[in-house]
């Protein structure tokens, strides 16, 4: 799937086209990068600062929300999650062991992390790859 195809079917991108200026759109497109994440690894963790918006070019991810009473992890100076969630090994098993709940899966053409483009909030869920996954991501806030 090509980036233009992903953008044309993304509800969020369609909303941007309706609500933002042409220059905002051009700026967004100039700041898109490619990222590959192997199967069963975290794309990002719940509680991390939101810095990117992701389009799934090819692959499958699962969305994990924390259990009730979960306290957001503290971050080190680089913004990485501390020891609250183990960051090595199989992240699907790790999230299950931490009591996280899988709420959905997303596939080619889906997008996530759009809140990061419009707010400075922390991630409210963890995203973990189910299979090897390829992403286009935007690093710019609009």
C-alpha positions as CSV (number, residue, x, y, z in Angstrom):
1,X,0.0,0.0,0.0
2,X,1.4,3.4,-0.9
3,X,1.4,6.4,1.4
4,X,-1.0,8.3,-0.8
5,X,-3.5,5.4,-0.5
6,X,-3.2,5.3,3.2
7,X,-3.7,9.0,3.5
8,X,-6.7,9.0,1.3
9,X,-8.6,6.5,3.5
10,X,-7.5,7.8,6.8
11,X,-10.4,9.4,8.6
12,X,-8.0,11.6,10.6
13,X,-6.3,12.8,7.4
14,X,-9.6,13.5,5.8
15,X,-10.5,15.6,8.8
16,X,-7.2,17.5,8.5
17,X,-8.0,18.3,4.9
18,X,-11.3,19.8,5.9
19,X,-10.2,21.7,8.9
20,X,-6.6,22.9,8.3
21,X,-4.9,25.1,5.8
22,X,-3.0,23.9,2.7
23,X,0.3,25.0,4.3
24,X,-0.4,22.8,7.4
25,X,-1.0,19.8,5.2
26,X,2.2,20.5,3.2
27,X,4.1,20.8,6.5
28,X,2.7,17.5,7.7
29,X,3.6,15.7,4.5
30,X,7.2,17.0,4.6
31,X,7.7,15.5,8.0
32,X,6.6,11.9,7.4
33,X,9.2,9.1,8.0
34,X,9.3,5.4,7.6
35,X,9.6,3.0,10.6
36,X,9.7,-0.8,10.8
37,X,8.9,-2.7,14.0
38,X,9.3,-6.5,14.3
39,X,6.5,-8.8,15.5
40,X,5.5,-8.7,19.2
41,X,7.4,-5.5,20.0
42,X,6.0,-2.2,21.3
43,X,5.6,0.7,19.0
44,X,5.0,2.8,22.1
45,X,3.9,2.4,25.7
46,X,1.0,3.7,27.7
47,X,2.2,6.7,29.7
48,X,4.9,7.9,27.2
49,X,4.8,11.4,25.8
50,X,2.9,11.4,22.5
51,X,5.2,12.6,19.8
52,X,4.2,10.8,16.6
53,X,1.1,9.9,14.5
54,X,1.3,6.5,12.7
55,X,-0.2,5.1,9.5
56,X,0.0,1.4,9.1
57,X,1.4,0.7,5.6
58,X,1.6,-3.0,6.1
59,X,1.2,-5.1,9.2
60,X,-1.0,-5.6,12.2
61,X,-0.9,-4.1,15.7
62,X,-2.9,-4.6,18.9
63,X,-4.1,-1.8,21.2
64,X,-3.6,-2.4,25.0
65,X,-5.2,-0.3,27.7
66,X,-4.1,-0.3,31.3
67,X,-6.2,-2.0,34.1
68,X,-8.1,0.2,36.5
69,X,-5.9,1.7,39.1
70,X,-2.8,1.6,36.9
71,X,-0.5,4.4,37.7
72,X,1.2,5.9,34.7
73,X,4.9,5.1,34.6
74,X,7.5,7.6,35.4
75,X,9.9,8.6,32.6
76,X,13.6,9.1,32.6
77,X,15.1,12.2,31.1
78,X,14.9,10.8,27.5
79,X,11.2,10.3,27.9
80,X,11.4,6.5,28.1
81,X,9.2,4.4,30.4
82,X,10.9,3.3,33.6
83,X,10.6,-0.2,35.0
84,X,6.8,-0.2,35.2
85,X,6.5,-2.2,31.9
86,X,9.4,-4.5,30.9
87,X,10.7,-3.2,27.6
88,X,12.5,-6.3,26.4
89,X,11.2,-9.6,25.1
90,X,7.7,-10.5,23.9
91,X,5.6,-7.4,24.5
92,X,2.2,-9.1,24.0
93,X,3.0,-11.5,26.9
94,X,4.5,-8.7,29.0
95,X,1.3,-6.6,28.6
96,X,-0.9,-9.6,29.5
97,X,1.2,-10.2,32.6
98,X,0.8,-6.6,33.6
99,X,-3.0,-6.9,33.4
100,X,-3.4,-4.7,30.3
101,X,-6.5,-5.4,28.2
102,X,-6.4,-5.9,24.4
103,X,-9.2,-3.7,23.1
104,X,-8.7,-4.1,19.3
105,X,-6.4,-4.8,16.4
106,X,-5.5,-2.5,13.5
107,X,-4.3,-3.4,10.0
108,X,-3.1,-1.9,6.7
109,X,-4.6,1.5,6.2
110,X,-5.5,2.2,9.9
111,X,-3.9,5.0,11.8
112,X,-3.2,5.7,15.5
113,X,-1.6,8.3,17.7
114,X,-3.5,11.2,16.2
115,X,-4.1,12.8,19.6
116,X,-0.3,13.4,19.7
117,X,-0.6,15.8,16.7
118,X,-3.1,18.1,18.4
119,X,-2.3,17.8,22.2
120,X,0.7,17.3,24.4
121,X,-0.9,14.4,26.4
122,X,0.7,11.1,27.4
123,X,-0.2,8.0,25.5
124,X,-3.3,6.4,26.9
125,X,-2.6,2.9,25.5
126,X,0.3,0.8,24.4
127,X,0.6,-0.4,20.8
128,X,2.2,-3.7,20.1
129,X,2.9,-5.3,16.7
130,X,1.2,-8.6,16.1
131,X,3.3,-9.2,13.0
132,X,6.2,-7.5,11.4
133,X,4.8,-4.0,10.6
134,X,5.7,-1.0,8.4
135,X,4.6,2.5,9.3
136,X,4.6,6.0,7.9
137,X,4.8,8.4,10.9
138,X,4.5,12.1,11.3
139,X,6.7,13.9,13.8
140,X,5.1,17.3,13.6
141,X,2.3,18.8,15.6
142,X,-0.3,20.8,13.7
